[in-house]
Amino acid sequence: MTARLPRVLVVDDDRVARQLIGVNLQLDDFEVFTAVDGVECMDRIRVSRPTWSPSTCDASTRRLADGRETSC
């Protein structure tokens, strides 16, 4: 049986930043999930309830006041 990769959630409203961060994390053997803003981040967490390894949030996400409010 193959070991499951650690999962990380990357939240950033900048598509290029999301992609760059995601690709680098994949190269370091993470399974990467992304969200464009705080609302999508919270939806992903609520729906999937996976065991996320780290999560990284942009400090100024859209649709919620900021990444700190999202508390990803």
N, CA, C and O atoms as a Tripos MOL2 file, in Angstrom:
@<TRIPOS>MOLECULE
protein
  288   287    72     0     0
PROTEIN
NO_CHARGES

@<TRIPOS>ATOM
      1 N           0.8390   -1.1680    0.0000 N.3       1 MET1
      2 CA          0.0000    0.0000    0.0000 C.3       1 MET1
      3 C           0.8970    1.2490    0.0000 C.2       1 MET1
      4 O           1.8900    1.3100    0.7250 O.2       1 MET1
      5 N           0.5360    2.2270   -0.8120 N.am      2 THR2
      6 CA          1.3060    3.4560   -0.9300 C.3       2 THR2
      7 C           0.9040    4.4400    0.1590 C.2       2 THR2
      8 O          -0.2800    4.6130    0.4480 O.2       2 THR2
      9 N           1.8980    5.0810    0.7570 N.am      3 ALA3
     10 CA          1.6120    6.0840    1.7910 C.3       3 ALA3
     11 C           0.9420    7.2950    1.1650 C.2       3 ALA3
     12 O           1.2800    7.6990    0.0520 O.2       3 ALA3
     13 N           0.0080    7.8590    1.8740 N.am      4 ARG4
     14 CA         -0.7000    9.0510    1.4000 C.3       4 ARG4
     15 C           0.1710   10.2820    1.6020 C.2       4 ARG4
     16 O           0.8210   10.4400    2.6350 O.2       4 ARG4
     17 N           0.1700   11.1480    0.5990 N.am      5 LEU5
     18 CA          0.9390   12.3870    0.6950 C.3       5 LEU5
     19 C           0.2880   13.3320    1.7000 C.2       5 LEU5
     20 O          -0.9350   13.3320    1.8400 O.2       5 LEU5
     21 N           1.0890   14.1380    2.4020 N.am      6 PRO6
     22 CA          0.4970   15.1610    3.2610 C.3       6 PRO6
     23 C          -0.2700   16.1580    2.3830 C.2       6 PRO6
     24 O           0.1520   16.4670    1.2690 O.2       6 PRO6
     25 N          -1.3830   16.6500    2.8920 N.am      7 ARG7
     26 CA         -2.2500   17.5460    2.1240 C.3       7 ARG7
     27 C          -2.0880   18.9740    2.6130 C.2       7 ARG7
     28 O          -1.9900   19.2320    3.8130 O.2       7 ARG7
     29 N          -2.0610   19.8970    1.6580 N.am      8 VAL8
     30 CA         -1.9280   21.3090    1.9970 C.3       8 VAL8
     31 C          -2.9600   22.1090    1.2060 C.2       8 VAL8
     32 O          -3.2370   21.8120    0.0440 O.2       8 VAL8
     33 N          -3.5130   23.1090    1.8410 N.am      9 LEU9
     34 CA         -4.4840   24.0020    1.2110 C.3       9 LEU9
     35 C          -3.8270   25.3630    1.0260 C.2       9 LEU9
     36 O          -3.3940   25.9890    1.9940 O.2       9 LEU9
     37 N          -3.7550   25.8190   -0.2300 N.am     10 VAL10
     38 CA         -3.1570   27.1130   -0.5640 C.3      10 VAL10
     39 C          -4.2870   28.0650   -0.9410 C.2      10 VAL10
     40 O          -5.0720   27.7750   -1.8450 O.2      10 VAL10
     41 N          -4.3690   29.1910   -0.2550 N.am     11 VAL11
     42 CA         -5.4260   30.1730   -0.5060 C.3      11 VAL11
     43 C          -4.7840   31.4850   -0.9280 C.2      11 VAL11
     44 O          -4.0410   32.1020   -0.1650 O.2      11 VAL11
     45 N          -5.0820   31.9050   -2.1550 N.am     12 ASP12
     46 CA         -4.5520   33.1680   -2.6580 C.3      12 ASP12
     47 C          -5.4190   33.6000   -3.8210 C.2      12 ASP12
     48 O          -5.7690   32.7790   -4.6690 O.2      12 ASP12
     49 N          -5.7750   34.8860   -3.8780 N.am     13 ASP13
     50 CA         -6.6090   35.3620   -4.9800 C.3      13 ASP13
     51 C          -5.8000   35.6130   -6.2430 C.2      13 ASP13
     52 O          -6.3730   35.8730   -7.3010 O.2      13 ASP13
     53 N          -4.4860   35.5390   -6.1490 N.am     14 ASP14
     54 CA         -3.6220   35.7090   -7.3130 C.3      14 ASP14
     55 C          -3.3360   34.3330   -7.9160 C.2      14 ASP14
     56 O          -2.6670   33.5020   -7.3010 O.2      14 ASP14
     57 N          -3.8540   34.1020   -9.1330 N.am     15 ARG15
     58 CA         -3.7310   32.7940   -9.7900 C.3      15 ARG15
     59 C          -2.2720   32.3590   -9.9270 C.2      15 ARG15
     60 O          -1.9450   31.2030   -9.6610 O.2      15 ARG15
     61 N          -1.4050   33.2630  -10.3330 N.am     16 VAL16
     62 CA          0.0080   32.9290  -10.5320 C.3      16 VAL16
     63 C           0.6550   32.5270   -9.2050 C.2      16 VAL16
     64 O           1.4070   31.5550   -9.1510 O.2      16 VAL16
     65 N           0.3670   33.2650   -8.1490 N.am     17 ALA17
     66 CA          0.9220   32.9220   -6.8310 C.3      17 ALA17
     67 C           0.4390   31.5450   -6.3880 C.2      17 ALA17
     68 O           1.2260   30.7370   -5.8950 O.2      17 ALA17
     69 N          -0.8740   31.2730   -6.5670 N.am     18 ARG18
     70 CA         -1.4220   29.9560   -6.2160 C.3      18 ARG18
     71 C          -0.6920   28.8530   -6.9590 C.2      18 ARG18
     72 O          -0.3190   27.8380   -6.3720 O.2      18 ARG18
     73 N          -0.4890   29.0590   -8.2640 N.am     19 GLN19
     74 CA          0.1700   28.0430   -9.0810 C.3      19 GLN19
     75 C           1.6270   27.8440   -8.6670 C.2      19 GLN19
     76 O           2.0840   26.7080   -8.5340 O.2      19 GLN19
     77 N           2.3540   28.9350   -8.4640 N.am     20 LEU20
     78 CA          3.7600   28.8230   -8.0620 C.3      20 LEU20
     79 C           3.9180   28.1110   -6.7200 C.2      20 LEU20
     80 O           4.7540   27.2210   -6.5680 O.2      20 LEU20
     81 N           3.1160   28.5110   -5.7710 N.am     21 ILE21
     82 CA          3.1760   27.8750   -4.4500 C.3      21 ILE21
     83 C           2.7950   26.4070   -4.5750 C.2      21 ILE21
     84 O           3.4570   25.5340   -4.0150 O.2      21 ILE21
     85 N           1.7150   26.1430   -5.3230 N.am     22 GLY22
     86 CA          1.2430   24.7680   -5.4920 C.3      22 GLY22
     87 C           2.2660   23.8640   -6.1520 C.2      22 GLY22
     88 O           2.4930   22.7460   -5.6900 O.2      22 GLY22
     89 N           2.8870   24.3300   -7.2250 N.am     23 VAL23
     90 CA          3.8880   23.5290   -7.9350 C.3      23 VAL23
     91 C           5.0740   23.2330   -7.0190 C.2      23 VAL23
     92 O           5.5570   22.1010   -6.9750 O.2      23 VAL23
     93 N           5.5370   24.2330   -6.2970 N.am     24 ASN24
     94 CA          6.6680   24.0150   -5.3890 C.3      24 ASN24
     95 C           6.3340   23.0210   -4.2880 C.2      24 ASN24
     96 O           7.1700   22.1990   -3.9110 O.2      24 ASN24
     97 N           5.1170   23.0940   -3.7760 N.am     25 LEU25
     98 CA          4.7150   22.1310   -2.7400 C.3      25 LEU25
     99 C           4.5830   20.7260   -3.3160 C.2      25 LEU25
    100 O           4.9290   19.7500   -2.6500 O.2      25 LEU25
    101 N           4.0840   20.6140   -4.5470 N.am     26 GLN26
    102 CA          3.9890   19.2960   -5.1920 C.3      26 GLN26
    103 C           5.3880   18.6960   -5.3900 C.2      26 GLN26
    104 O           5.5810   17.4920   -5.2210 O.2      26 GLN26
    105 N           6.3450   19.5340   -5.7450 N.am     27 LEU27
    106 CA          7.7220   19.0580   -5.9030 C.3      27 LEU27
    107 C           8.2920   18.5450   -4.5750 C.2      27 LEU27
    108 O           9.1920   17.7060   -4.5540 O.2      27 LEU27
    109 N           7.7500   19.0670   -3.4710 N.am     28 ASP28
    110 CA          8.1640   18.6080   -2.1400 C.3      28 ASP28
    111 C           7.2410   17.5140   -1.6040 C.2      28 ASP28
    112 O           7.1940   17.2580   -0.4010 O.2      28 ASP28
    113 N           6.5090   16.8730   -2.5180 N.am     29 ASP29
    114 CA          5.6580   15.7170   -2.1830 C.3      29 ASP29
    115 C           4.4640   16.0310   -1.2910 C.2      29 ASP29
    116 O           4.1660   15.2880   -0.3560 O.2      29 ASP29
    117 N           3.7820   17.1340   -1.5830 N.am     30 PHE30
    118 CA          2.5100   17.4400   -0.9440 C.3      30 PHE30
    119 C           1.3960   17.2460   -1.9590 C.2      30 PHE30
    120 O           1.5950   17.4700   -3.1530 O.2      30 PHE30
    121 N           0.2290   16.8310   -1.4930 N.am     31 GLU31
    122 CA         -0.9760   16.8490   -2.3130 C.3      31 GLU31
    123 C          -1.5840   18.2380   -2.1070 C.2      31 GLU31
    124 O          -1.9560   18.5920   -0.9890 O.2      31 GLU31
    125 N          -1.6860   19.0210   -3.1790 N.am     32 VAL32
    126 CA         -2.0480   20.4300   -3.0660 C.3      32 VAL32
    127 C          -3.4920   20.6680   -3.4830 C.2      32 VAL32
    128 O          -3.9400   20.1840   -4.5230 O.2      32 VAL32
    129 N          -4.2070   21.4140   -2.6680 N.am     33 PHE33
    130 CA         -5.5550   21.8840   -2.9650 C.3      33 PHE33
    131 C          -5.5090   23.4020   -2.9170 C.2      33 PHE33
    132 O          -4.7170   23.9700   -2.1660 O.2      33 PHE33
    133 N          -6.3410   24.0650   -3.7010 N.am     34 THR34
    134 CA         -6.2950   25.5200   -3.7440 C.3      34 THR34
    135 C          -7.6830   26.1200   -3.5630 C.2      34 THR34
    136 O          -8.7050   25.4710   -3.7870 O.2      34 THR34
    137 N          -7.6790   27.3740   -3.1510 N.am     35 ALA35
    138 CA         -8.9020   28.1740   -3.0410 C.3      35 ALA35
    139 C          -8.5330   29.6060   -3.4030 C.2      35 ALA35
    140 O          -7.4120   30.0500   -3.1560 O.2      35 ALA35
    141 N          -9.4940   30.3290   -3.9950 N.am     36 VAL36
    142 CA         -9.1990   31.6910   -4.4470 C.3      36 VAL36
    143 C          -9.4750   32.7480   -3.3970 C.2      36 VAL36
    144 O          -9.0190   33.8830   -3.5370 O.2      36 VAL36
    145 N         -10.2120   32.4070   -2.3490 N.am     37 ASP37
    146 CA        -10.5270   33.3970   -1.3220 C.3      37 ASP37
    147 C         -10.9140   32.6980   -0.0300 C.2      37 ASP37
    148 O         -10.9910   31.4710    0.0370 O.2      37 ASP37
    149 N         -11.1550   33.5070    0.9890 N.am     38 GLY38
    150 CA        -11.4800   32.9650    2.3020 C.3      38 GLY38
    151 C         -12.7550   32.1520    2.3340 C.2      38 GLY38
    152 O         -12.8350   31.1570    3.0550 O.2      38 GLY38
    153 N         -13.7570   32.5570    1.5620 N.am     39 VAL39
    154 CA        -15.0280   31.8240    1.5430 C.3      39 VAL39
    155 C         -14.8190   30.4280    0.9500 C.2      39 VAL39
    156 O         -15.2970   29.4370    1.5020 O.2      39 VAL39
    157 N         -14.1010   30.3560   -0.1770 N.am     40 GLU40
    158 CA        -13.8360   29.0530   -0.7890 C.3      40 GLU40
    159 C         -12.9830   28.1870    0.1430 C.2      40 GLU40
    160 O         -13.1810   26.9740    0.2240 O.2      40 GLU40
    161 N         -12.0500   28.8040    0.8340 N.am     41 CYS41
    162 CA        -11.2230   28.0910    1.8050 C.3      41 CYS41
    163 C         -12.1020   27.4410    2.8710 C.2      41 CYS41
    164 O         -11.9700   26.2480    3.1470 O.2      41 CYS41
    165 N         -12.9860   28.2140    3.4610 N.am     42 MET42
    166 CA        -13.8550   27.6950    4.5160 C.3      42 MET42
    167 C         -14.7850   26.6170    3.9780 C.2      42 MET42
    168 O         -15.0450   25.6300    4.6660 O.2      42 MET42
    169 N         -15.2930   26.7910    2.7480 N.am     43 ASP43
    170 CA        -16.1450   25.7740    2.1260 C.3      43 ASP43
    171 C         -15.3830   24.4700    1.9500 C.2      43 ASP43
    172 O         -15.9090   23.4000    2.2580 O.2      43 ASP43
    173 N         -14.1550   24.5450    1.4600 N.am     44 ARG44
    174 CA        -13.3490   23.3350    1.2610 C.3      44 ARG44
    175 C         -13.1100   22.6260    2.5940 C.2      44 ARG44
    176 O         -13.1860   21.4000    2.6750 O.2      44 ARG44
    177 N         -12.8250   23.3940    3.6180 N.am     45 ILE45
    178 CA        -12.5700   22.7910    4.9300 C.3      45 ILE45
    179 C         -13.8430   22.1480    5.4710 C.2      45 ILE45
    180 O         -13.8020   21.0340    5.9930 O.2      45 ILE45
    181 N         -14.9750   22.8460    5.3500 N.am     46 ARG46
    182 CA        -16.2540   22.3140    5.8430 C.3      46 ARG46
    183 C         -16.6710   21.0460    5.1110 C.2      46 ARG46
    184 O         -17.0980   20.0750    5.7360 O.2      46 ARG46
    185 N         -16.5470   21.0550    3.7940 N.am     47 VAL47
    186 CA        -17.0300   19.9400    2.9820 C.3      47 VAL47
    187 C         -16.1500   18.7030    3.1370 C.2      47 VAL47
    188 O         -16.6580   17.6040    3.3570 O.2      47 VAL47
    189 N         -14.8540   18.8720    3.0260 N.am     48 SER48
    190 CA        -13.9750   17.7060    2.9860 C.3      48 SER48
    191 C         -13.4750   17.2650    4.3470 C.2      48 SER48
    192 O         -13.2270   16.0790    4.5670 O.2      48 SER48
    193 N         -13.3280   18.1970    5.2480 N.am     49 ARG49
    194 CA        -12.7800   17.9090    6.5790 C.3      49 ARG49
    195 C         -11.6010   16.9430    6.5340 C.2      49 ARG49
    196 O         -11.5380   16.0040    7.3270 O.2      49 ARG49
    197 N         -10.6670   17.1690    5.6090 N.am     50 PRO50
    198 CA         -9.5090   16.2700    5.5660 C.3      50 PRO50
    199 C          -8.5170   16.6270    6.6560 C.2      50 PRO50
    200 O          -8.6510   17.6390    7.3440 O.2      50 PRO50
    201 N          -7.5540   15.7990    6.7890 N.am     51 THR51
    202 CA         -6.4670   16.1510    7.6950 C.3      51 THR51
    203 C          -5.4780   16.9650    6.8890 C.2      51 THR51
    204 O          -4.6050   16.4150    6.2170 O.2      51 THR51
    205 N          -5.6170   18.2570    6.9580 N.am     52 TRP52
    206 CA         -4.6880   19.1200    6.2480 C.3      52 TRP52
    207 C          -3.3820   19.1300    7.0170 C.2      52 TRP52
    208 O          -3.3640   19.1480    8.2480 O.2      52 TRP52
    209 N          -2.3060   19.1180    6.2800 N.am     53 SER53
    210 CA         -1.0090   19.3690    6.8930 C.3      53 SER53
    211 C          -1.0250   20.8780    7.0940 C.2      53 SER53
    212 O          -1.9510   21.3730    7.7360 O.2      53 SER53
    213 N          -0.0850   21.6210    6.5990 N.am     54 PRO54
    214 CA         -0.2180   23.0730    6.7520 C.3      54 PRO54
    215 C          -1.2180   23.6510    5.7690 C.2      54 PRO54
    216 O          -1.5210   23.0400    4.7440 O.2      54 PRO54
    217 N          -1.7150   24.8000    6.0780 N.am     55 SER55
    218 CA         -2.5100   25.5890    5.1430 C.3      55 SER55
    219 C          -1.8580   26.9530    5.0600 C.2      55 SER55
    220 O          -1.3360   27.4610    6.0530 O.2      55 SER55
    221 N          -1.8880   27.5380    3.8920 N.am     56 THR56
    222 CA         -1.3050   28.8650    3.7400 C.3      56 THR56
    223 C          -2.3360   29.7970    3.1290 C.2      56 THR56
    224 O          -2.9510   29.4650    2.1150 O.2      56 THR56
    225 N          -2.5320   30.9680    3.7420 N.am     57 CYS57
    226 CA         -3.5180   31.9330    3.2720 C.3      57 CYS57
    227 C          -2.8520   33.2580    2.9510 C.2      57 CYS57
    228 O          -1.9630   33.7230    3.6650 O.2      57 CYS57
    229 N          -3.3040   33.8460    1.8660 N.am     58 ASP58
    230 CA         -2.9100   35.2070    1.5280 C.3      58 ASP58
    231 C          -3.4530   36.1070    2.6500 C.2      58 ASP58
    232 O          -4.5700   35.8990    3.1260 O.2      58 ASP58
    233 N          -2.6840   37.0800    3.0600 N.am     59 ALA59
    234 CA         -3.1150   37.9660    4.1520 C.3      59 ALA59
    235 C          -4.2660   38.8750    3.7440 C.2      59 ALA59
    236 O          -4.9300   39.4460    4.6090 O.2      59 ALA59
    237 N          -4.5150   39.0230    2.4520 N.am     60 SER60
    238 CA         -5.5990   39.9120    2.0160 C.3      60 SER60
    239 C          -6.4980   39.2120    0.9960 C.2      60 SER60
    240 O          -6.5730   39.6160   -0.1640 O.2      60 SER60
    241 N          -7.1790   38.1500    1.4500 N.am     61 THR61
    242 CA         -8.0840   37.4340    0.5620 C.3      61 THR61
    243 C          -9.3690   38.2160    0.3370 C.2      61 THR61
    244 O          -9.7350   39.0850    1.1290 O.2      61 THR61
    245 N         -10.0400   37.8930   -0.7510 N.am     62 ARG62
    246 CA        -11.3160   38.5410   -1.0440 C.3      62 ARG62
    247 C         -12.4520   37.8060   -0.3280 C.2      62 ARG62
    248 O         -12.2840   36.6770    0.1320 O.2      62 ARG62
    249 N         -13.6050   38.4620   -0.2430 N.am     63 ARG63
    250 CA        -14.8630   37.9160    0.2650 C.3      63 ARG63
    251 C         -14.8660   37.6140    1.7570 C.2      63 ARG63
    252 O         -15.9290   37.3130    2.3000 O.2      63 ARG63
    253 N         -13.7650   37.6760    2.4260 N.am     64 LEU64
    254 CA        -13.7000   37.7380    3.8830 C.3      64 LEU64
    255 C         -12.7090   38.8500    4.1460 C.2      64 LEU64
    256 O         -11.9130   39.1900    3.2710 O.2      64 LEU64
    257 N         -12.7430   39.4060    5.3040 N.am     65 ALA65
    258 CA        -11.9090   40.5820    5.5610 C.3      65 ALA65
    259 C         -10.4430   40.3450    5.2200 C.2      65 ALA65
    260 O          -9.8370   41.1720    4.5400 O.2      65 ALA65
    261 N          -9.8620   39.2520    5.6670 N.am     66 ASP66
    262 CA         -8.4740   38.9410    5.3250 C.3      66 ASP66
    263 C          -8.1510   37.5150    5.7160 C.2      66 ASP66
    264 O          -8.9730   36.8230    6.3160 O.2      66 ASP66
    265 N          -6.9540   37.0790    5.3740 N.am     67 GLY67
    266 CA         -6.5340   35.7200    5.6740 C.3      67 GLY67
    267 C          -6.5120   35.4130    7.1510 C.2      67 GLY67
    268 O          -6.7380   34.2720    7.5530 O.2      67 GLY67
    269 N          -6.2380   36.4280    7.9740 N.am     68 ARG68
    270 CA         -6.2380   36.2080    9.4260 C.3      68 ARG68
    271 C          -7.6400   35.9070    9.9240 C.2      68 ARG68
    272 O          -7.8100   35.0890   10.8280 O.2      68 ARG68
    273 N          -8.6500   36.5540    9.3490 N.am     69 GLU69
    274 CA        -10.0380   36.2900    9.7470 C.3      69 GLU69
    275 C         -10.4510   34.8840    9.3360 C.2      69 GLU69
    276 O         -11.1890   34.2090   10.0530 O.2      69 GLU69
    277 N          -9.9690   34.4510    8.1770 N.am     70 THR70
    278 CA        -10.2860   33.1130    7.6900 C.3      70 THR70
    279 C          -9.7250   32.0550    8.6180 C.2      70 THR70
    280 O         -10.3400   31.0070    8.8130 O.2      70 THR70
    281 N          -8.5590   32.3220    9.1940 N.am     71 SER71
    282 CA         -7.8750   31.4150   10.1090 C.3      71 SER71
    283 C          -7.6460   30.0560    9.5070 C.2      71 SER71
    284 O          -7.8780   29.0300   10.1460 O.2      71 SER71
    285 N          -7.1840   30.0540    8.2600 N.am     72 CYS72
    286 CA         -6.8220   28.7790    7.6280 C.3      72 CYS72
    287 C          -5.5620   28.3350    8.2800 C.2      72 CYS72
    288 O          -5.0280   27.2800    7.9370 O.2      72 CYS72
@<TRIPOS>BOND
     1     1     2 1
     2     2     3 1
     3     3     4 2
     4     3     5 am
     5     5     6 1
     6     6     7 1
     7     7     8 2
     8     7     9 am
     9     9    10 1
    10    10    11 1
    11    11    12 2
    12    11    13 am
    13    13    14 1
    14    14    15 1
    15    15    16 2
    16    15    17 am
    17    17    18 1
    18    18    19 1
    19    19    20 2
    20    19    21 am
    21    21    22 1
    22    22    23 1
    23    23    24 2
    24    23    25 am
    25    25    26 1
    26    26    27 1
    27    27    28 2
    28    27    29 am
    29    29    30 1
    30    30    31 1
    31    31    32 2
    32    31    33 am
    33    33    34 1
    34    34    35 1
    35    35    36 2
    36    35    37 am
    37    37    38 1
    38    38    39 1
    39    39    40 2
    40    39    41 am
    41    41    42 1
    42    42    43 1
    43    43    44 2
    44    43    45 am
    45    45    46 1
    46    46    47 1
    47    47    48 2
    48    47    49 am
    49    49    50 1
    50    50    51 1
    51    51    52 2
    52    51    53 am
    53    53    54 1
    54    54    55 1
    55    55    56 2
    56    55    57 am
    57    57    58 1
    58    58    59 1
    59    59    60 2
    60    59    61 am
    61    61    62 1
    62    62    63 1
    63    63    64 2
    64    63    65 am
    65    65    66 1
    66    66    67 1
    67    67    68 2
    68    67    69 am
    69    69    70 1
    70    70    71 1
    71    71    72 2
    72    71    73 am
    73    73    74 1
    74    74    75 1
    75    75    76 2
    76    75    77 am
    77    77    78 1
    78    78    79 1
    79    79    80 2
    80    79    81 am
    81    81    82 1
    82    82    83 1
    83    83    84 2
    84    83    85 am
    85    85    86 1
    86    86    87 1
    87    87    88 2
    88    87    89 am
    89    89    90 1
    90    90    91 1
    91    91    92 2
    92    91    93 am
    93    93    94 1
    94    94    95 1
    95    95    96 2
    96    95    97 am
    97    97    98 1
    98    98    99 1
    99    99   100 2
   100    99   101 am
   101   101   102 1
   102   102   103 1
   103   103   104 2
   104   103   105 am
   105   105   106 1
   106   106   107 1
   107   107   108 2
   108   107   109 am
   109   109   110 1
   110   110   111 1
   111   111   112 2
   112   111   113 am
   113   113   114 1
   114   114   115 1
   115   115   116 2
   116   115   117 am
   117   117   118 1
   118   118   119 1
   119   119   120 2
   120   119   121 am
   121   121   122 1
   122   122   123 1
   123   123   124 2
   124   123   125 am
   125   125   126 1
   126   126   127 1
   127   127   128 2
   128   127   129 am
   129   129   130 1
   130   130   131 1
   131   131   132 2
   132   131   133 am
   133   133   134 1
   134   134   135 1
   135   135   136 2
   136   135   137 am
   137   137   138 1
   138   138   139 1
   139   139   140 2
   140   139   141 am
   141   141   142 1
   142   142   143 1
   143   143   144 2
   144   143   145 am
   145   145   146 1
   146   146   147 1
   147   147   148 2
   148   147   149 am
   149   149   150 1
   150   150   151 1
   151   151   152 2
   152   151   153 am
   153   153   154 1
   154   154   155 1
   155   155   156 2
   156   155   157 am
   157   157   158 1
   158   158   159 1
   159   159   160 2
   160   159   161 am
   161   161   162 1
   162   162   163 1
   163   163   164 2
   164   163   165 am
   165   165   166 1
   166   166   167 1
   167   167   168 2
   168   167   169 am
   169   169   170 1
   170   170   171 1
   171   171   172 2
   172   171   173 am
   173   173   174 1
   174   174   175 1
   175   175   176 2
   176   175   177 am
   177   177   178 1
   178   178   179 1
   179   179   180 2
   180   179   181 am
   181   181   182 1
   182   182   183 1
   183   183   184 2
   184   183   185 am
   185   185   186 1
   186   186   187 1
   187   187   188 2
   188   187   189 am
   189   189   190 1
   190   190   191 1
   191   191   192 2
   192   191   193 am
   193   193   194 1
   194   194   195 1
   195   195   196 2
   196   195   197 am
   197   197   198 1
   198   198   199 1
   199   199   200 2
   200   199   201 am
   201   201   202 1
   202   202   203 1
   203   203   204 2
   204   203   205 am
   205   205   206 1
   206   206   207 1
   207   207   208 2
   208   207   209 am
   209   209   210 1
   210   210   211 1
   211   211   212 2
   212   211   213 am
   213   213   214 1
   214   214   215 1
   215   215   216 2
   216   215   217 am
   217   217   218 1
   218   218   219 1
   219   219   220 2
   220   219   221 am
   221   221   222 1
   222   222   223 1
   223   223   224 2
   224   223   225 am
   225   225   226 1
   226   226   227 1
   227   227   228 2
   228   227   229 am
   229   229   230 1
   230   230   231 1
   231   231   232 2
   232   231   233 am
   233   233   234 1
   234   234   235 1
   235   235   236 2
   236   235   237 am
   237   237   238 1
   238   238   239 1
   239   239   240 2
   240   239   241 am
   241   241   242 1
   242   242   243 1
   243   243   244 2
   244   243   245 am
   245   245   246 1
   246   246   247 1
   247   247   248 2
   248   247   249 am
   249   249   250 1
   250   250   251 1
   251   251   252 2
   252   251   253 am
   253   253   254 1
   254   254   255 1
   255   255   256 2
   256   255   257 am
   257   257   258 1
   258   258   259 1
   259   259   260 2
   260   259   261 am
   261   261   262 1
   262   262   263 1
   263   263   264 2
   264   263   265 am
   265   265   266 1
   266   266   267 1
   267   267   268 2
   268   267   269 am
   269   269   270 1
   270   270   271 1
   271   271   272 2
   272   271   273 am
   273   273   274 1
   274   274   275 1
   275   275   276 2
   276   275   277 am
   277   277   278 1
   278   278   279 1
   279   279   280 2
   280   279   281 am
   281   281   282 1
   282   282   283 1
   283   283   284 2
   284   283   285 am
   285   285   286 1
   286   286   287 1
   287   287   288 2
@<TRIPOS>SUBSTRUCTURE
     1 MET1         2 RESIDUE 1 A MET
     2 THR2         6 RESIDUE 1 A THR
     3 ALA3        10 RESIDUE 1 A ALA
     4 ARG4        14 RESIDUE 1 A ARG
     5 LEU5        18 RESIDUE 1 A LEU
     6 PRO6        22 RESIDUE 1 A PRO
     7 ARG7        26 RESIDUE 1 A ARG
     8 VAL8        30 RESIDUE 1 A VAL
     9 LEU9        34 RESIDUE 1 A LEU
    10 VAL10       38 RESIDUE 1 A VAL
    11 VAL11       42 RESIDUE 1 A VAL
    12 ASP12       46 RESIDUE 1 A ASP
    13 ASP13       50 RESIDUE 1 A ASP
    14 ASP14       54 RESIDUE 1 A ASP
    15 ARG15       58 RESIDUE 1 A ARG
    16 VAL16       62 RESIDUE 1 A VAL
    17 ALA17       66 RESIDUE 1 A ALA
    18 ARG18       70 RESIDUE 1 A ARG
    19 GLN19       74 RESIDUE 1 A GLN
    20 LEU20       78 RESIDUE 1 A LEU
    21 ILE21       82 RESIDUE 1 A ILE
    22 GLY22       86 RESIDUE 1 A GLY
    23 VAL23       90 RESIDUE 1 A VAL
    24 ASN24       94 RESIDUE 1 A ASN
    25 LEU25       98 RESIDUE 1 A LEU
    26 GLN26      102 RESIDUE 1 A GLN
    27 LEU27      106 RESIDUE 1 A LEU
    28 ASP28      110 RESIDUE 1 A ASP
    29 ASP29      114 RESIDUE 1 A ASP
    30 PHE30      118 RESIDUE 1 A PHE
    31 GLU31      122 RESIDUE 1 A GLU
    32 VAL32      126 RESIDUE 1 A VAL
    33 PHE33      130 RESIDUE 1 A PHE
    34 THR34      134 RESIDUE 1 A THR
    35 ALA35      138 RESIDUE 1 A ALA
    36 VAL36      142 RESIDUE 1 A VAL
    37 ASP37      146 RESIDUE 1 A ASP
    38 GLY38      150 RESIDUE 1 A GLY
    39 VAL39      154 RESIDUE 1 A VAL
    40 GLU40      158 RESIDUE 1 A GLU
    41 CYS41      162 RESIDUE 1 A CYS
    42 MET42      166 RESIDUE 1 A MET
    43 ASP43      170 RESIDUE 1 A ASP
    44 ARG44      174 RESIDUE 1 A ARG
    45 ILE45      178 RESIDUE 1 A ILE
    46 ARG46      182 RESIDUE 1 A ARG
    47 VAL47      186 RESIDUE 1 A VAL
    48 SER48      190 RESIDUE 1 A SER
    49 ARG49      194 RESIDUE 1 A ARG
    50 PRO50      198 RESIDUE 1 A PRO
    51 THR51      202 RESIDUE 1 A THR
    52 TRP52      206 RESIDUE 1 A TRP
    53 SER53      210 RESIDUE 1 A SER
    54 PRO54      214 RESIDUE 1 A PRO
    55 SER55      218 RESIDUE 1 A SER
    56 THR56      222 RESIDUE 1 A THR
    57 CYS57      226 RESIDUE 1 A CYS
    58 ASP58      230 RESIDUE 1 A ASP
    59 ALA59      234 RESIDUE 1 A ALA
    60 SER60      238 RESIDUE 1 A SER
    61 THR61      242 RESIDUE 1 A THR
    62 ARG62      246 RESIDUE 1 A ARG
    63 ARG63      250 RESIDUE 1 A ARG
    64 LEU64      254 RESIDUE 1 A LEU
    65 ALA65      258 RESIDUE 1 A ALA
    66 ASP66      262 RESIDUE 1 A ASP
    67 GLY67      266 RESIDUE 1 A GLY
    68 ARG68      270 RESIDUE 1 A ARG
    69 GLU69      274 RESIDUE 1 A GLU
    70 THR70      278 RESIDUE 1 A THR
    71 SER71      282 RESIDUE 1 A SER
    72 CYS72      286 RESIDUE 1 A CYS
